[in-house]
């Protein structure tokens, strides 16, 4: 068993945005090709603490088409908690561990601190969607709704995908937190003009690329304030009202996964009795097996539930890099000894 700590993961992933984007895109394509096994995430909730939860995401990512070896396979599980109250005590809202299993024996193979893996695969998927859904159009800038870890990583990957971006707008219900965010992370978009918005509508009107990464538990906003054709990265999944979803072109990572757990798309499905409001999955658009999203001035909303195979693809990369560099802590005797 190899244990890889947070700092070691951070060192391995530093400056590797292109590799992460490629890994995430390939995982989406393999999922669209049917080369994954992806049970529904398991939600552990607590009777007297409705905001807190721990989620288990098991999965299997098969090899790429034409690969007749097992080198590209990976199986395992991410176990990730979300305790929003942590923010008031200076702790991160989310923490995660990823366990990878050997596909030869089934034995646990590596235990990886997973918060950075989770945040970066989430941000990479959002940035990929922005590149695809803007369809070659240069965004006027990017607006971040919520100024936590996830939107920090979204900013990192959007800057990698759209290197000419020169304008950033931010909005948070805690203005002091938004100010700390830009002081700490505006370097991710060097030279950008930074605007702190005093209201959500002001933020939505600022640019035609918007990322929601909040702790909202129920829908609270429409998209009427957005410029025509705005691409909305609806990472936190529960911000948009049903009319906003139904008035947009919707792209998801997987319809069966995203239409659960009272996400905005799930509420739209309950309201309409179907999923006709979903235009396509991101994997199908990447592979060219779905029609491009119409460019008719309506908002385009990407709602990713978060597929565990993305975590596994990135965790496998971290594990393999750690082994190649001699990084991590091997634990001998973790498993029973082999019998003669």
C-alpha positions in Angstrom: 0.0 0.0 0.0 1.3 3.4 -1.0 0.1 6.4 1.0 0.4 9.8 -0.8 -0.2 12.9 1.3 -1.7 16.3 0.3 1.6 18.1 -0.1 2.9 15.3 -2.3 -0.2 15.4 -4.5 0.2 19.2 -4.8 3.8 18.8 -5.9 3.0 16.2 -8.5 0.1 18.3 -10.0 1.9 21.7 -9.9 2.0 23.1 -13.4 0.3 20.1 -14.9 -2.9 21.8 -16.0 -2.6 20.5 -19.6 -2.2 16.9 -18.5 -5.1 17.2 -16.2 -7.3 18.6 -18.9 -6.3 15.8 -21.3 -7.0 13.1 -18.6 -10.4 14.5 -17.8 -11.4 14.8 -21.5 -10.3 11.3 -22.2 -12.2 9.9 -19.2 -15.4 11.7 -20.4 -14.9 10.2 -23.9 -14.4 6.7 -22.4 -17.5 7.1 -20.4 -19.5 8.1 -23.5 -18.1 5.0 -25.2 -19.4 2.7 -22.5 -15.9 1.9 -21.1 -16.8 2.7 -17.5 -18.7 1.2 -14.7 -20.2 4.0 -12.6 -22.7 3.1 -9.8 -24.6 6.0 -8.3 -22.8 8.0 -5.6 -23.8 7.1 -2.0 -24.8 10.0 0.2 -24.3 9.7 4.0 -26.3 12.3 5.8 -26.8 13.0 9.5 -30.3 13.5 11.1 -29.5 16.6 13.1 -27.0 18.2 10.7 -28.7 18.7 7.3 -25.8 20.7 5.7 -23.2 18.1 6.4 -22.6 15.0 4.2 -20.1 12.4 3.1 -20.3 11.0 -0.4 -18.8 7.7 -1.7 -18.1 7.6 -5.5 -17.0 4.1 -6.6 -16.1 3.5 -10.2 -14.1 1.7 -12.9 -12.4 3.4 -15.9 -11.6 1.0 -18.7 -8.7 1.2 -21.1 -8.9 3.4 -24.1 -10.1 2.0 -27.4 -7.4 0.0 -29.1 -5.5 -0.5 -25.8 -5.3 -4.3 -25.2 -3.3 -4.0 -22.0 -4.5 -3.2 -18.5 -2.3 -0.2 -18.2 -5.1 2.3 -18.8 -7.5 0.7 -16.4 -8.2 1.9 -12.8 -10.8 1.0 -10.2 -11.4 2.5 -6.7 -13.5 4.9 -4.7 -13.5 8.5 -3.6 -14.8 9.2 -0.1 -15.4 13.0 0.2 -17.0 15.0 3.0 -18.6 18.4 2.8 -19.0 20.2 6.2 -19.7 23.9 5.4 -19.4 24.9 9.0 -15.6 24.2 8.7 -15.2 27.6 7.0 -16.0 29.5 10.2 -13.1 27.7 12.0 -10.5 28.1 9.3 -10.7 24.6 8.0 -11.5 23.5 4.5 -15.1 22.7 3.7 -14.3 19.5 1.9 -11.8 16.7 2.6 -11.3 13.5 0.6 -9.5 10.2 0.4 -9.2 8.1 -2.7 -8.5 4.4 -2.5 -7.3 2.6 -5.7 -7.5 -1.2 -6.0 -5.2 -3.5 -8.0 -7.1 -4.9 -10.9 -5.0 -8.1 -10.8 -5.8 -9.0 -7.1 -8.5 -6.5 -6.0 -6.3 -5.6 -3.1 -6.0 -1.9 -2.0 -3.1 -0.5 -3.8 -2.8 3.2 -3.0 -4.5 5.7 -0.6 -4.3 9.3 -1.8 -5.3 12.5 -0.1 -8.0 13.5 -2.5 -9.2 17.0 -1.9 -6.9 18.5 -4.5 -7.5 15.7 -7.0 -11.3 16.3 -6.5 -11.1 20.1 -6.9 -8.8 20.0 -10.0 -10.8 17.4 -11.8 -14.0 19.4 -11.1 -12.3 22.6 -12.4 -10.8 20.9 -15.4 -14.2 19.6 -16.4 -15.7 23.1 -16.1 -12.9 24.6 -18.2 -13.3 21.9 -20.8 -17.0 22.7 -21.0 -16.3 26.4 -21.3 -13.9 25.8 -24.3 -16.4 23.5 -26.0 -19.5 25.6 -25.4 -18.1 28.9 -26.2 -17.3 27.3 -29.6 -14.3 29.5 -30.4 -15.7 32.7 -29.1 -13.5 34.7 -26.8 -15.3 35.4 -23.5 -15.5 39.0 -22.3 -14.1 37.8 -19.0 -15.1 35.4 -16.3 -17.4 35.8 -13.3 -17.0 33.7 -10.2 -20.0 33.3 -8.0 -18.6 31.9 -4.7 -14.9 32.4 -3.7 -13.9 29.1 -2.2 -11.5 26.4 -3.2 -13.5 25.2 -6.2 -13.7 28.5 -7.9 -10.0 29.1 -7.2 -9.3 26.0 -9.3 -11.9 26.9 -11.9 -10.0 30.2 -12.3 -6.7 28.3 -12.7 -8.0 26.0 -15.4 -10.1 28.6 -17.2 -7.0 30.7 -17.4 -5.2 27.8 -19.0 -7.9 27.2 -21.5 -8.5 30.9 -22.3 -5.1 32.5 -22.0 -6.2 35.8 -23.4 -8.7 36.5 -20.6 -8.1 39.9 -19.0 -11.1 40.5 -16.8 -12.4 38.9 -13.6 -15.6 39.6 -11.7 -16.3 38.1 -8.3 -19.3 37.9 -6.0 -19.6 36.3 -2.6 -22.3 36.7 0.1 -19.3 37.5 2.3 -17.5 40.5 0.7 -14.5 40.2 2.9 -14.0 36.6 1.7 -14.2 37.8 -1.9 -11.6 40.4 -1.2 -9.3 37.8 0.4 -9.8 35.6 -2.6 -8.7 38.2 -5.2 -5.8 39.2 -3.1 -4.6 35.6 -2.9 -5.6 34.2 -6.3 -5.8 37.0 -8.9 -2.2 36.0 -9.9 -3.9 33.0 -11.6 -5.2 35.5 -14.2 -2.1 37.9 -14.5 -2.8 41.5 -15.3 -6.6 41.0 -15.3 -9.0 43.8 -14.3 -10.7 42.7 -11.1 -14.2 43.8 -10.3 -16.0 43.1 -7.0 -19.7 43.0 -7.5 -22.2 44.2 -4.9 -25.1 42.0 -6.0 -25.6 38.7 -7.8 -27.3 40.3 -10.7 -24.4 42.7 -11.2 -22.1 39.7 -11.2 -24.2 37.8 -13.7 -24.3 40.8 -16.0 -20.5 41.4 -15.9 -19.4 38.6 -18.3 -20.5 35.9 -20.7 -18.7 33.2 -18.8 -19.9 32.5 -15.3 -18.9 29.8 -12.7 -21.2 29.0 -9.8 -19.4 27.2 -6.9 -21.4 27.9 -3.8 -22.8 25.9 -0.9 -26.4 26.7 -1.9 -28.8 23.9 -0.9 -31.8 25.2 -2.9 -32.2 27.2 -6.1 -32.0 31.0 -5.5 -31.5 32.7 -8.9 -32.4 32.9 -12.5 -30.2 34.0 -15.4 -32.2 37.0 -16.7 -29.3 39.4 -15.9 -26.8 37.4 -18.1 -25.7 38.7 -21.5 -27.0 36.8 -24.5 -25.4 33.4 -25.0 -23.7 33.3 -21.6 -22.0 30.0 -20.8 -22.8 29.1 -17.1 -20.6 26.5 -15.4 -23.2 25.4 -12.8 -20.6 23.5 -10.7 -22.6 23.6 -7.4 -25.7 22.3 -9.1 -28.4 23.8 -6.9 -28.2 27.5 -7.6 -30.5 27.8 -10.7 -34.3 27.9 -10.5 -36.3 25.5 -12.7 -37.4 28.3 -15.1 -33.7 29.2 -15.5 -32.8 25.6 -16.4 -35.8 25.3 -18.8 -35.0 28.6 -20.4 -31.4 27.4 -21.2 -29.6 24.9 -23.4 -28.4 22.3 -20.9 -25.3 20.1 -21.1 -24.5 17.6 -18.3 -21.8 15.0 -17.5 -24.4 12.2 -17.3 -28.2 12.6 -17.2 -28.7 9.6 -14.9 -26.3 10.9 -12.3 -27.2 14.6 -12.4 -30.9 14.1 -12.2 -30.7 13.0 -8.5 -30.4 14.5 -5.0 -32.5 17.6 -5.8 -30.1 19.2 -8.1 -31.5 21.9 -10.3 -31.7 19.5 -13.3 -33.4 17.0 -11.0 -36.0 19.6 -10.0 -36.5 20.4 -13.7 -37.1 16.7 -14.4 -39.6 16.5 -11.6 -41.4 19.6 -12.9 -41.6 18.5 -16.6 -41.8 14.7 -16.1 -38.9 14.1 -18.5 -35.4 15.1 -19.6 -36.0 16.8 -22.9 -34.5 20.0 -21.6 -31.0 18.3 -21.6 -29.3 18.9 -25.0 -26.4 16.5 -24.6 -23.6 15.1 -22.4 -20.2 16.6 -22.4 -18.6 13.3 -23.5 -20.9 13.1 -26.5 -20.0 16.7 -27.5 -16.3 15.9 -27.1 -16.6 12.9 -29.3 -18.8 14.6 -31.9 -21.7 12.1 -31.4 -24.1 14.9 -30.4 -25.2 17.9 -32.3 -23.5 21.2 -31.3 -25.4 23.4 -28.9 -27.4 26.0 -30.8 -26.2 29.6 -30.6 -29.4 31.5 -30.4 -28.8 33.8 -27.5 -30.1 31.5 -24.8 -27.8 30.7 -21.9 -25.9 27.5 -22.1 -25.7 25.7 -18.7 -23.2 23.0 -17.9 -24.3 21.0 -14.8 -21.7 18.3 -13.8 -22.7 16.0 -11.0 -19.1 14.9 -10.8 -18.2 11.5 -12.1 -16.0 9.3 -10.0 -14.1 8.1 -13.0 -12.6 11.6 -13.3 -11.2 11.3 -9.8 -9.8 7.8 -10.7 -8.1 9.0 -13.9 -6.3 11.7 -12.0 -5.6 9.6 -9.0 -4.0 6.9 -11.2 -1.8 9.7 -12.7 -0.8 10.8 -9.2 0.0 7.3 -8.1 2.0 6.4 -11.2 4.0 9.7 -10.9 4.6 9.1 -7.2 6.0 5.6 -7.9 8.2 6.9 -10.7 9.6 9.6 -8.5 9.9 7.6 -5.3 7.3 9.8 -3.6 4.9 8.6 -0.9 5.0 6.3 2.1 4.9 2.6 1.4 3.2 0.6 4.2 4.4 -2.9 4.6 2.2 -5.5 6.2 -1.1 -3.6 5.7 -2.6 -6.7 4.1 -2.5 -10.3 5.4 0.6 -12.1 4.2 0.3 -14.4 1.2 -0.2 -18.1 2.0 2.2 -20.6 0.6 
